[in-house]
Amino acid sequence: MTDENAGQPPAPTTASPAGEYLGDPAVRDEWDSRYADREQLWSGAPNGALVAEVGDLAPARALDVGCGEGADAIWLATRGWDVTGLEVSGVALERAAGHAREAGVTVDWVHAGLTEAGLRPASYDLVSAQYPALPRTPDAAAERALLAAVAPGGLLLLVHHAGMDTHQEHESGFDPADYVWPSMVSALMDENWKVEVDEQRPRVAPDGGAGAHHTDDVVLRARRLR
């Protein structure tokens, strides 16, 4: 998997979880509040679909979109991947950085939204987005940012809760129409992409953590050909 930037590290906005945030302050504050409400929001174990889909791959450069408290990014790093973890919540990133230190691995933490992060195009051999809350926009900015980040020969792995995209707006204010779903990303793929997996399957859920009640995943794995 090579490109014109081969041998050069991706250009993160900041390597510090306490660094300047680039993105919508309202989104940051919302997620900071969610994380601050609980000492630990997620299980601390890597997502099952990530383990199943990339466990046998040779390590290279990876981007973890919406890395949360860092379980996926740290799991990849322990397997030899050069990992960038992207997250809007500073609270989550502080926890992730602490977990990485405990695990004895290095991850580049980027405190930014996906579309504001200024990531170098075509720089990652794996772009993993596990249950991301990516705002939907008329110009499909988030979908295009996911695709643009993948290096030629690299993989995009997008996993989400099955059926959520068809739900009606919840009384809590959550409206699926406001967010990006896997079908929206695959709809933008052209002849430069090969979809290797696009299916619904039972979720292999880590014990505990928010979202553990969801039973099925939609898994989209696609390879950028050039």
C-alpha positions in Angstrom: 0.0 0.0 0.0 1.9 3.0 -1.2 1.2 6.6 -2.3 3.1 9.8 -2.9 3.2 10.4 0.9 4.7 6.9 1.7 7.2 7.1 4.5 5.8 10.3 5.8 3.7 10.4 8.9 0.1 11.7 8.6 -0.2 15.4 9.6 -2.4 15.5 12.7 -3.8 18.8 13.9 -2.4 18.2 17.4 -0.7 15.4 19.1 -2.0 16.4 22.6 -5.4 15.4 24.0 -5.4 18.7 25.8 -4.5 20.7 22.7 -6.6 23.2 20.7 -9.9 21.8 19.5 -10.9 22.2 15.9 -14.6 21.7 15.3 -18.0 22.7 16.4 -17.8 23.8 20.1 -21.4 22.6 20.7 -20.5 19.1 19.5 -17.4 19.0 21.7 -19.4 20.2 24.8 -22.2 17.7 24.2 -19.7 14.8 24.1 -17.6 16.1 27.0 -20.8 16.2 29.0 -21.7 12.6 28.1 -18.2 11.4 29.1 -18.1 13.4 32.3 -21.3 11.9 33.5 -19.6 8.5 33.8 -16.2 7.4 35.0 -16.1 5.1 32.0 -18.5 5.2 29.1 -17.3 2.3 27.0 -16.2 -1.2 27.9 -12.5 -0.7 27.4 -12.3 -3.6 25.0 -11.8 -3.3 21.2 -14.9 -3.5 19.1 -15.6 -7.1 17.8 -16.1 -6.1 14.2 -12.7 -4.4 14.2 -11.0 -7.4 15.6 -12.7 -9.7 13.1 -12.0 -7.6 10.0 -8.4 -6.5 10.6 -6.9 -8.9 13.1 -5.0 -10.7 10.4 -3.8 -7.6 8.5 -0.1 -6.6 8.5 0.2 -3.4 10.6 0.6 -0.1 8.8 -1.0 3.4 9.3 -4.4 3.6 10.8 -7.0 6.3 11.6 -9.5 5.6 14.3 -12.4 8.0 13.7 -14.3 8.8 17.0 -11.8 7.0 19.1 -13.5 7.6 22.4 -11.6 6.3 25.4 -9.1 4.7 23.1 -9.8 1.0 23.2 -9.6 0.4 19.4 -6.7 2.7 18.9 -4.7 1.0 21.7 -5.5 -2.5 20.4 -4.2 -1.5 17.0 -1.1 0.1 18.5 -0.3 -3.0 20.5 -0.4 -5.0 17.2 2.2 -2.7 15.7 0.0 -0.2 13.8 0.9 3.5 13.6 -2.3 4.9 14.9 -4.0 8.3 14.9 -7.0 8.6 17.2 -9.5 11.3 16.2 -12.1 12.5 18.8 -14.2 15.6 19.5 -14.3 15.1 23.3 -11.3 16.3 25.3 -12.6 14.3 28.3 -12.4 11.1 26.2 -9.0 11.9 24.8 -7.5 12.5 28.3 -8.8 9.0 29.3 -7.5 7.5 26.1 -4.1 9.0 26.6 -3.9 7.6 30.1 -4.9 4.1 28.9 -2.3 4.3 26.2 0.4 5.1 28.8 -0.7 2.2 30.9 -0.6 -0.1 27.9 2.9 1.2 27.0 1.9 2.3 23.4 2.1 5.5 21.5 -1.0 6.9 19.7 -1.2 10.3 18.0 -4.3 11.9 19.5 -6.2 14.5 17.5 -8.8 16.7 19.2 -11.0 17.7 16.2 -14.0 16.9 14.2 -13.4 14.7 11.1 -14.1 17.4 8.6 -12.1 20.1 10.5 -9.1 18.0 11.3 -7.1 18.8 8.2 -5.9 15.3 7.7 -3.5 14.7 4.8 -5.5 13.0 2.0 -4.8 9.3 1.1 -2.5 8.8 4.2 -4.0 5.9 6.0 -3.9 2.2 5.2 -6.9 1.6 7.5 -9.6 4.1 8.3 -11.8 2.6 11.0 -15.1 4.3 12.1 -16.9 2.2 14.7 -20.4 3.5 15.4 -19.4 7.1 14.5 -21.8 10.0 15.2 -20.9 12.0 12.1 -23.2 14.9 11.3 -24.9 14.7 7.9 -24.5 17.8 5.7 -25.8 18.6 2.2 -22.3 18.4 0.7 -21.7 15.0 2.2 -18.5 16.4 3.9 -18.1 13.6 6.4 -18.6 10.8 3.9 -16.1 12.4 1.5 -13.6 12.9 4.4 -13.7 9.2 5.3 -13.1 8.2 1.7 -10.4 10.8 1.1 -8.3 9.6 4.1 -7.8 6.1 2.7 -4.5 5.4 0.9 -4.5 3.6 -2.4 -4.7 -0.1 -1.5 -6.0 0.7 1.9 -9.3 -0.2 3.7 -12.2 1.7 5.0 -14.0 -0.1 7.8 -17.3 1.5 8.8 -19.5 -0.3 11.4 -22.8 0.9 12.7 -25.9 -0.3 14.6 -28.2 -2.0 12.2 -31.6 -0.5 11.7 -30.9 2.8 13.4 -31.1 4.8 10.2 -34.7 3.9 9.8 -35.8 5.0 13.3 -38.0 8.0 13.8 -36.8 11.0 15.8 -36.5 10.1 19.5 -38.0 12.2 22.3 -34.5 12.7 23.5 -33.8 14.8 20.3 -31.8 12.1 18.5 -32.8 12.0 14.8 -31.2 9.5 12.6 -31.7 11.8 9.6 -29.0 14.1 11.1 -26.2 11.5 10.9 -24.1 9.6 8.3 -24.9 5.9 7.8 -22.8 3.3 5.9 -25.1 3.3 2.9 -24.4 7.0 2.4 -20.7 6.3 2.2 -21.0 3.4 -0.1 -23.2 5.4 -2.4 -20.3 7.8 -3.1 -17.8 5.0 -4.0 -16.8 4.9 -7.7 -14.7 2.6 -9.8 -11.7 3.3 -7.6 -13.3 1.3 -4.8 -14.1 -2.4 -4.3 -16.6 -3.3 -1.6 -15.4 -6.4 0.1 -18.0 -6.7 2.8 -21.4 -5.0 3.1 -23.6 -7.0 5.4 -25.7 -7.1 8.6 -24.4 -9.5 11.2 -24.8 -10.3 14.9 -22.8 -7.9 17.0 -19.9 -9.2 19.0 -20.2 -6.8 21.8 -17.7 -6.3 24.6 -19.2 -6.7 28.1 -20.6 -3.5 29.5 -20.4 0.0 28.1 -22.9 2.2 26.4 -24.5 0.7 23.3 -24.1 -2.9 24.4 -27.8 -3.4 24.0 -27.6 -3.3 20.2 -27.6 -6.8 18.8 -26.8 -6.4 15.1 -24.2 -4.5 13.1 -24.0 -3.2 9.6 -20.4 -3.8 8.5 -19.0 -2.0 5.4 -15.4 -2.9 4.4 -14.1 -1.4 1.2 -10.7 -1.2 -0.5 -9.5 1.8 -2.4 -7.9 0.5 -5.6 -6.1 3.6 -6.7 
